[in-house]
């Protein structure tokens, strides 16, 4: 099969299109013929080697986390799916490889594709949908009437999270550029801040939850200050916390490094009586099933900026890296 591989960790090295061995199908796996794959900034960070300390992939390996396609083979113990099912998934860490014609996925990480979405639309959903679900519902437990600040509202996670937070009954504030104000307004944002001309700290006060996605340490400090006592900051970009290190079962030395990296942020949050959590989302077919219900009910709609042909996977990654995409970027594999 054809696949785009990371030949070696590097920011400058492009993914290489090559012939690759078709994946084996274990007893609990399904083999999916990939029709479309979502592009995420995570794919670039993995290629760059930024996560190799706690996600050590050994090059060469196939990159890519999101996909939609058709099941071509099922393992002997698979009970939820059959050959011919249209499915989508954010595949598990250590089993990535959606920039390819086929992938083998554990059935627990797969869900039936929403009937009202194309393959391209469906492949745009899993990572951003599960990130939003785990942040706002699983960790944040957002309730009706709460105030939620979602940073980068026109991005992949932002476009999904705004819709989910509104469905939960929250008042939603977000940041974006002036050219994307109409987009985030159409998704349900109540208060829109142009990050190029306005300071969100002067506009927001006593918020219940911040979904933090900006790597600038000053933005993190400001984000803590707009929260009320007892509020929550859920960060998608770090710094990672000791709880995260413990969950991954990292060696003692790495746990200490992570503890030191997050000490300042955790201390500031504690002084303000704020919960600081780092979310590195996980694959979860059960939650994806719940997301499917919301999509089929018309409550959440995908936002797809551009669709690239499979051969232009590197160009699609470069476009995502500019930070200018509205919603998601996908590649059409088949």
C-alpha positions, -999 to +999 in steps of 0.1 A: +000+000+000+010+036-004+018+056+028+035+088+040+062+080+065+084+099+089+119+087+078+136+106+106+125+132+132+130+166+118+112+200+113+128+203+079+123+167+067+091+162+046+070+130+049+080+105+023+055+088+001+065+051-002+053+015-006+045+002+029+035-032+043-002-036+047-011-038+084-018-070+102-052-075+118-053-089+153-083-106+169-098-073+182-089-052+152-107-040+121-088-033+088-100+000+074-096+011+038-090+048+044-110+072+022-100+105+040-076+115+068-078+146+090-047+168+094-038+180+128-010+201+142-002+170+163+010+153+131+036+180+126+047+179+162+051+141+160+072+145+128+093+171+145+101+148+174+085+171+200+067+142+218+093+115+214+101+115+252+067+101+261+055+089+226+086+072+213+079+061+177+108+045+160+114+059+125+105+050+099+067+050+107+035+061+091+021+094+104-015+105+109-041+102+137-076+108+121-094+089+094-127+078+079-132+048+057-147+014+051-140-018+070-125-045+047-116-072+073-125-079+110-106-098+136-119-131+151-131-115+183-146-083+168-183-080+178-193-044+171-185-041+134-187-060+101-171-058+067-186-029+047-193-006+077-184+030+071-164+041+102-142+069+116-116+071+143-089+090+161-066+059+163-047+051+195-013+065+203+014+040+193-009+027+165-010+059+144-007+057+106-037+073+089-017+089+061-020+056+042-044+035+021-051+011+050-049+009+088-056-017+114-075-002+144-087-018+177-125-019+176-128+001+208-113+031+191-138+031+161-173+044+157-198+043+128-195+073+106-223+099+109-247+091+081-251+128+072-214+134+066-191+127+037-159+108+043-140+141+042-162+158+067-161+127+090-123+125+090-122+161+102-140+152+134-124+126+157-094+143+173-110+178+177-143+162+187-128+140+214-106+168+226-136+190+231-157+162+247-130+152+272-123+189+281-158+202+284-178+171+295-154+146+310-131+170+329-149+203+329-184+190+335-197+222+320-232+231+331-260+253+318-253+290+326-216+287+331-191+310+313-166+293+291-136+309+273-124+290+243-092+303+227-086+303+190-123+299+181-118+295+143-093+267+147-100+229+145-107+224+182-123+259+186-149+254+159-161+221+175-157+232+211-179+264+206-207+243+193-204+217+221-203+243+248-234+260+234-252+227+233-243+223+270-259+257+277-228+277+284-221+314+276-191+312+253-164+338+247-137+332+221-107+349+204-102+351+166-091+375+139-115+400+124-119+379+092-133+350+111-158+368+134-188+358+112-177+322+113-174+319+151-206+339+155-224+314+133-211+286+155-228+302+186-200+323+202-216+350+225-186+372+230-160+375+203-126+392+209-103+402+181-070+391+194-051+414+171-067+446+185-081+436+219-068+422+251-091+394+263-081+400+300-098+434+299-130+418+285-134+387+306-140+382+343-151+354+366-152+327+340-158+291+351-136+274+325-108+283+300-099+259+272-063+270+267-045+265+234-019+292+232+018+283+239+027+319+250+033+318+288+019+353+291-014+341+276-015+313+302-011+338+331-038+361+317-060+331+312-057+322+349-066+358+359-100+357+340-111+327+360-131+329+392-121+311+424-129+275+419-126+278+381-108+254+358-081+259+332-077+230+308-046+233+287-041+215+254-006+228+250+009+224+284+030+225+304+022+188+311+014+180+348+026+153+372-008+136+369-003+133+331+032+118+337+018+093+362-010+083+339+016+075+312+037+056+336+068+076+327+102+069+343+111+088+375+135+112+358+109+122+333+083+126+360+106+150+378+113+170+346+075+174+340+069+184+376+095+212+373+082+223+339+047+228+353+056+240+388+051+277+380+017+273+363+004+249+390+016+273+418-001+303+403-033+283+398-033+270+433-028+306+448-060+316+429-079+284+439-080+273+402-078+238+389-050+235+363-052+204+341-032+193+310-053+173+285-036+150+260-067+135+244-071+098+240-088+076+215-123+066+226-149+050+203-177+052+229-174+090+231-172+092+194-205+074+192-220+101+214-205+127+191-221+109+161-255+113+177-250+151+180-238+154+144-267+133+131-291+155+151-277+186+134-264+200+167-228+200+156-216+206+121-180+200+108-160+230+096-137+220+068-114+246+052-095+227+025-094+192+010-060+182-005-053+151-026-034+124-009-002+132-029-002+167-014-001+155+022+030+176+029+014+207+015-017+201+037+006+198+068+024+230+058-010+248+055-021+237+089+013+249+103+005+284+092-022+286+118-045+303+093-069+274+085-106+278+094-117+246+111-101+215+097-079+205+068-082+169+053-066+148+027-086+127+002-069+093+002-094+074-020 
